[in-house]
Amino acid sequence: MKKLILTACLLLCIGGLLYLLALRSAQPHADSYQFSLSEQILPPAPYPQDFALQLGQMQGVEIELRAAASLPRGICWQQAHGFPEIGSPQARKGGTMRLCNVGPFPANFLAFGSPSPQFFHYNMFDCVEVPLVRAHPDSGELIPGLAEAWALHEGMLWFRLHPQARYSNGRPVRAADFALGALLRSRSGQRALADFASCLHVYGDSVLAVKPRVLGVLPHLSAAAVLHPAEPGFYAEFGSDYTTRYAHRVPPTTGAYSVCAVQRGRFIALQRNKNWWAAQLPGFRYTHNADVIEHHFLTDEAQAWEFFLKGKLDLMQTRNIAAWQQYLSTPPQGVRCHRFELTYPMPPYGIALNARTIPDVNIRRGLLFSLDMQAAMQLIFRGEAQRLPQFAVGYRHLPTTAPVYEYNPQAARAAFAAAGFSLVGADGFLRNQQGHKLSVRLTFSPSLKVNTLVQTLARRAAACGVEIVAEPLPWQSCARQVREQSHDMLFWATVAGHPLPDYRSCFHSDSRGDDAPFCLNSKEVDAAIVDVEEAASLPELAAASARLEQLIYEQAVWLPAWMENRVNVAVHSRVHLPQQGYGTYDVADSHTYWLSD
């Protein structure tokens, strides 16, 4: 009897262990897991039962679902024909491209509403998703995306979807998906569409129209930047627990690639959908050539170079001149080297000053005169980097006119004196009449390049009488400080706005979040932002932007750093690049390369 009981207990324990192992294997937090892509054409999924009611309850923007038969007459649809192809006709499909990623491994795969910034979001969505319309990278002309035709009619922007447009899960893209996308994003705290438009009308499955609050310039591109579809079948369980329930689910994309495999902390692989709806369309057919793109998450650039030279990576892209000279002064056999001058909008790398924790503009001006950015760049880039001339750079429609703060100890001390810091302590740092030392924190996410920057700035600032306290933190902690508005100074950058710079998210009094480290509260700046947004012509836009850049300089909240306009690329012989086109889009992220085995 005892043996029988022991045997039963043993079987129960084994069964429980097997159950727990099976349960764990089903959890998204496993160390390794895979996702499957649909190669079938599937019917559309239903919308929520009370979808129209939910849309009617949205705040800030009116959204209506209308019958296709109610489409107004007289719309003059525009289409683009005969534009230059993107990529090379010599490109062939196939192979696996192995790239390095020295950024943090993503904490989730949320397409929107992430509780923390996800740097891999760019690789997973931004350079994969197909927008409604696009600007041709060379000519700037409007070319198709998800929309095959577009129009401006009675003050509204119209888009007619391509009938073949589908998601990576095989379901069709419908006009109401953009209404669903707006609804879900609004519930996640994002107001991009409401800020841009007063209403969105959907006509059947193929046409949508949006009425911008201000028509402005490049209106269709601006609308495409805030209108994103959401596949209703995937988001059928959307609710208040969205950020946890969907954290490790991969959303279907409209682009050629979707995540297919993950090894947590090590790599993420994206697989090409071989039945991608746009594969044979002009502007797409010579792009997205690799079958699989592997992003390997490495500890630092030195490890990335080691992997590349051993043939474990296929392409190495860097702006680190010292590393380039160290590893490729004599390129190994089978390695080709390229250098590109880039002309697309540049991320605004620089030092952001918090006007909330440093409210005295004289102190902010003194700090900017104390930070020797040019000396730091000389050390980091060995004289081969260019300085950002202002916040918004690389936009073909905007001039570069704003002045830039240069290192000037006399001007720095004069500004500090105007703020009451004129006494010199025994340590050489300035103090005010109350004995308070002039000391400011500089927060940053450590890397070899940024460490050199901060050390140089702190050393040179000491000669101006100000103590710069280096505060290295993980990038998540830096982002949290920005959201809490608790930092003093921050080495910072964001993705360059498209199709125009996003001044509002960064500098407006109402701006909050990861893209708002300046914490300004200036009616003059707010009014200048509105002038940029309401410009009715390119000359008006240029003048309004120049005025705003001047105000940013006068507010002394921004010290431009370097331009990311020069890139060195090394590839193994199996990697091929088109002869033309680079400079207007990123080498690794444009998906115009192809592989030969």
N, C-alpha and C positions, 0 to 999 in steps of 0.2 A: 504493500500500500504506500509506504514512504517513497519507494522508488517511483511509483506511478505519479505521486504528487510532485516529486522533484522533476520528473520528466515534463509534466504539464507546466510547471513554473518556468523551466528552461525554455520550452517552446513559446510561452507567452513573452518571455524576455527577448528571445530572438525575433519574434514577430513584431514586438514593439520597436526594437532596434531597426529592423528593416523598414518599418513605417516611418520612423524619424528620418532615416537616411533618404527615403523616397520623398518625404516632405521637404527636406532640406534641398534636394536636387531640384525641386520645383520652385524654390524661392529665388527671387531676382538677385539676392545678395550672394549667390554662389560665386566662387572664384572664377568660374568659366562657364559660359553659356552661349547658345546660338539662337539666331532668329531666322525664320524662313521667309523668302520672298515669293509672292504669288506670281506665277507666269500665266494665270488664267484671266480672262475678262469676266468680271463678276457684275451682277446687277447692283444698283445703288442700294444703300442701307436706308432705312426710314429715319426721319427726323423725330425728335421727341414729340409726344402726343400734343402737348400744349406749346409747341414751338412758336407759333404766331403770337400767343399770349405773352410768352417770355420776351419776345422781341419788342412787343408793345410796352413792356415795363422797363426797358433800358433807359438809362439816364444820359442826357447830353446829345443823343443822336436818334433821329426817327428812322426806323427800319420797317419797310413794308414788303410783303410778298404779293406780287401781282401776277395775273394770268398772262401768258405769252401773247394772247390775242389783243391785250391792251397796250402793246408796244406802240408808242407814238409814230406817226408817219413823218416822212421828211428828214430822217436822220441821214446825214451824209457820212457814210462809213469810210474810214481811211485804212489802207493796208500798205505794207512795205514790200516792194518787189525788187529784185536785182541788186540787193545790197551785197557788199563784199563778204565772202564766207569767213567764218571764224575758224582758225585751225588750218591744217594742211590736207589737201586731197591725197597726199601720200600716206596719211595715217592709216594704221591697221588696228583692228580690235584684238584684244586678248592680253593675257599676262597679268602679273601682280606687281604693283608699284609699292615699294616699301619706303616709307617716309619716317622721319623722326619728329617727335613732339616732346619738347622739354617743359611744356606747361603742366599744370596739375591735372590729374585724372579726373574726369567729370564725376560729380557727386550724383547726377541724375541725367536723364535723357529728355527732360521736359522741353517741349518746343516753345513754351511761353510760361510766364508766371513762376519762374524758378525763384526759390527763396534766397538764392545766392548766385552771383555771376558765374557762368560756365564758359570758360575760354574755348572749350571744344565745340560749343554751340556754332561757332563760325564754320568749322570743318564739317559738321554734321548737318547743318541747315542752311546757313547764309550763302555758302558757295555751292550748294546743291539744289535748293528749291528753285523752281521756275516762277518768276514773278508774272504779273499780268502782261506787262510790256517791259522792254529793256532799252537801254541806250547802247547803240553799237560802239564797241570800245575804241574804234579808230575815228569814225566820222561823227559820233554823237547822235546820229539820227535815230528816231524811234523805230524799233523793230519788234516783231511778235514775241510773246512768251506764251502764257496760258491763253491770252486773248489773240485771236487771229485778226481782229479788226477793232478799231476804236474811233471815237468821234467826240466832238464838242457840240452840244445841241441844247439851246435854251438854258445856258448857264450850268449844265450838268455834264459830267464826264462819263462817257458810255464805253462799255467793253462788251464784245461778243466773243464768247469762249470758243476755243478750237474744239470741234466735235470729237476729236480723238483724245483729248486731255484726260489722263487717268492718274490715279495714285499708284504707289508701288504695291498696294494690296489688291490691285486689279479693278477697283471700283472707279466709276467715272467722276470727274470733277464737275459739279453743278454750281450754278450761280448762287443758290441759297447757301452753299457751303461757306461763302464769304460772309453771309449774315451770321451763320453759326460761329465762324471764327471770331467775328466782332463780339458776339455775345459772350463766348467763353473767355476771351481776353479781358473784357470789361469786368467779369466776375473775378478775375485774377488781379485786378487793380490796374490794368493798363488802359489808358484813355487816348491812345494815339489816334484812333478813328474819330472819336468824339471831338478831339481838338482840331482835327483837320476838316471834318465835314459836318453838315447839319442834318443830312438825310442820306439813306441808302435804299434804293428801290431795286427789287429783283423781279425780272420778267421771265417766268417759266424757268427752264433749266439752263438757258444759254446766254442771257443778257442781264447785266447789272449796270446801274447808273448811280453815281455819287455826286452830291452837290457840295463842292468845297465852300468853306466859310469865306475864303478869299481865293479867287482864281489863280492869281500869281503867275509865275513863269514855270515852265516845265510841269504843267499840272498833271498830266497823265502819269509821269514818272513819280511825282509826289504821291498820287493816289495809290500807285502800285506798291509804294514803300509801306503803306499802312493797311492795305487790304490783303488778308491771308486766309486761305480756305482751311476748313477743318472737316475731316471725313467723319460723318455722323456715326458710322458703325464703330469706329475706334473710340470715340468719345461718348459712347452710350452710357457709361458708368460715371460720367463727370459729376462731381459734387463738391461739397465743402472740404473733403479729404483728398482733393485732386493731387496736391503736391506729394503726397505719400503714396496714394493708390497708383498713380501713373509714373512714379519716379523712375522706374526701371522698365517701362514699356517703351518700345521704339515707335514713334508715330510714323504712319505712312507718309511718304514724300511725293511731290510731283516731279522731282528730279530723277536723274539716271541712277543715283546711288542711294542705298539704305544700309544701315548697320546690319551685319549678318553674324558677327562673332565678337565676343568680348572675353578677354582674360584680365580680370580686375587688377588694375595697377600696372599692367604690362602693355597691352595693345588693344586697339579697336579696329576691326576690319569692316570696310564698306564694300558691298558687292553691287556690280552693275546689273540693272534689270534688263535682261536680254530682249524683253518685249516692251522696252520703254517707248511710250507713245510718240516722243519727239525725235526718235533716233534717225529718221530719214528726212527731217525738215531742214530747210536752209537755216544756217546759223547754228545748228546743232549737230549736223551729220558728221562733221570731222572732229568732234569733241567727245569727251567722256569715253576714251578709248580703252583704258585698262579695265580688265574684268573685275579686279579686286584692288582696293587701296588699303594698305595696312599702315596704321599710325602707331608707331612704337613709342611708348612713353619712357623716356630715359632720364637719368638723374640730372645731367647737365650737358653742355655742348661738347666737353672733352670726351665724354662717353659716346656721344653721337658721332664725333669724328672717328673714334676707334671702330665703331660699327661700320661706318662708311668705308674706311680704308680696308677693312676685312671683307668687304663685299656683302655685308648684312643689310645695308641700306642702298637704295638705288640712286637717290638724289640728296644732295646736301646743299642747303641754301643758307647763307649767312651774310650778315652785315658787319661781322667781327673781323676787321682787317688784320689784327694781330694773329688770330687763329688761321685765317686764310694764308697768310705768309708763312706761318709755322708748318702747316700741314701740306700745303700745295705749292710751295716755292718751286719744287720740281714735281709736277704731277706724275703719279704712278702710271704705268702702262695700262691703257684701257680706260683712263679717266679723262674726260673733256671738261674744260673750264670755260665759263661764260660770265660776262658782266653786263648788267642791264641798267640803264638810266630810266627810272620810272616817272610817269607823268600823271598818274591817277591821284585822287585825293589822299592826303597823307594823314595817318593817325597823329593827333596833337600831343606828342610826347613833350613833357615839360614838368615844371614845378607849379603846383596849384596851391595858392594861399587861401586860407579860410578867413573870410571877412567877418565871420561871427566870433572866432576866438582871437583874431587880430583885428579889432575894429578900427584902430587908428591908421588912416591911409598913409600918414607919414612913416610909420613903422614899416608898413608893407612896401613903400617905395624904397626905404633904406635897405630892407632885406633884398629886394631885387637888384639894387646897385651893389650888394655885397656878394652875390652869387656869381662866381666866375665860370659861367657855362662854357665859354670859349676855351679856357684852359683845361676843363674837364674833357671836353670833346677832343682836344688835341691829344691827350693821353689815351683815351679810349680808342679813337679811330685813326690815330697817327696822321692827322692832318687831312684825311680823305673824306670827312663828313661835312655836310652843309647844315647850317643853322636854319631852323624853321623861322621864317620871317614874321609870321603872325599865326593866329589860331587856325584859320581856315586856309589851307594851301592845297593846290592841285586841281582846283575847280576851274574849268576852262572859261567860265563866265565871270569870275571874280578877280579883281586886281589885287596886287600886294602893295599896300601903301602905309601900313601902320609902322610906327617906330618900335625899336626893341631896346630893352634895358641892357646896357653893357656894364661890365665891372668897373666901378669908380669909387674907391674908398673915400675920397673927399665928399662926393655927393651923398654917399651913404651916411657918413657922420653928420652932415648938415641936416639930412632928413631925420635922423635919430634925435638930434638936438632939438629940432622943431617939435618932436614928440616928448621932450623932457628928459632924454637920456644923453647927458653931456658930461657926467663925471666918470673918470676912469678908475676902476678898482685895481687892487694889487695884482689880480690875475690878468689884467689887460682888457677886461670886458667892461663895457659901458654900464653905468647905473643911473637911476634917477635920484631925485632929492630924498625919496623915502628909502633909498638903499637897495631897491629891487634891481637885480641883474638882468641885462638884456639877453634873454635866453629863449630859443625857439626850437621846438621839436620838428625834425624832418623824418616823416614816416615813409617806408619803402618796403617793397618785397625784394629780398636779397637775390642777387645774381652777380657774377663776376663784373659785368659791365656797370651795373647800378652801384655796386659797392665802391668801385673806383670813382664814380660820379660823386657819391655822397662824401667820401673821404676828401676829395679835392675841394668840393664846395665848402666843407666845414673848415678846412685848413685856410683857405683864402678869405673866408668870412671873418675869421678871427682877427685878421689885420684891419678889419673895418670896425672892430669893437663888439661884435655880436657872437654869442656862443650858439652854434648849431649842434643840437643833441641828436645824434643818429638813433633812429628807432626802427630797427629791422623787425618786420612782422610777416607771418604768412599772409598770402594775398587775401584769404578769407577775412583775416583780422583787419587788414587795410580797408577792405570793402565795408566791414561793419562800422569802422570809424567814420567813413564817409556818410553812411546812412544815418549815423548818430550825430553827425556834424561836430565831432569831438577832436578832430585832428588840427594841427597848426599848419604845417606844410606837408605836401605829399607829392612824391614822384608818381606821375599819373599819365594815362593815355586812355582813349576810348576809340572805338571803331569810327572812322570818318563817316559823317552823315551822307545819305544818298537820297536824291540826286544833288541836294544842297546841304551845306553844313547845318547841324542841328544846334543852333545857338540857344533855343528855348530850353531844352533839357539840361543844358549846362549852366546858363547864366541868368535865367529868369528868376524873379523873386519867389515864384511858386514852385520852382524845380526842386525835386527831392530824388534821392536814390544814388546809385553807383556812378551816374554820369553828372552829378552835381556837387563837386568838391569845393566850389568857390563860395557858396552860401551868401551870394550877393542879395542885397535888398535895395535896389536902385530903381526909382521910377524912370530915370533918364535912360538907363539900359533897357528896361522893360519896353519903353516906347520905341527905342531903336530896333529891338527885336521885332516888334509889330511892323515897323516900316520895312524891314527885310522881307517879312512874310507877305506883306501886302503890295510889294513892288509889282507893277503891272507890265514892266518891260525890262529887258536885260540892262539897259543903261541905268534905270531906276534901281535895279537890284545891285549893281556895282557900286553906285553912290551910297546906298543905304548900308551895304556891307562894310564899305570903307569907314563910314561914320561909326558903326558899331565896333569895329576893330580898334578905332581910336579911343572909344570910351573904355574898352577892356584894358587898354594900355593905361589910361588915366586912373582907373580904379585900382591898378597895381595888384591884381590877383593872379597873374599868369606870367610865367617866365618860359618862353619857348626853348625847347632843347633841340634835338637833332631831327633832320628829315630822314625818313626811311625811304629815300629816293634812289639809293644805289644798292644793288644786291648782287652778290657773287654766288654763282651756282656751279656746282660740280656734279657731273653725272657719269655713271658708268656707260660703257659703249652700247649697252642694250637700250638705253633711253634716248629718244629722239625728240627734238624740239622744232617747231615751225621756224622758218627763216624770218618771218615777219610777225609783228603783232605785240611782242613783248615790250613793255614800257607802259602800255595802256591797261594792262591787267597783270595779276600776279602769276609768276612762273609756275609754282607748284599747285596753286589753287584754281587755275583756269581750266584744268583738265584738257588741255590741247596737246600734251605730250603723248607719245605712244611708245610701245615696247616691242623689241624683237628678241627672240630667244635663239 
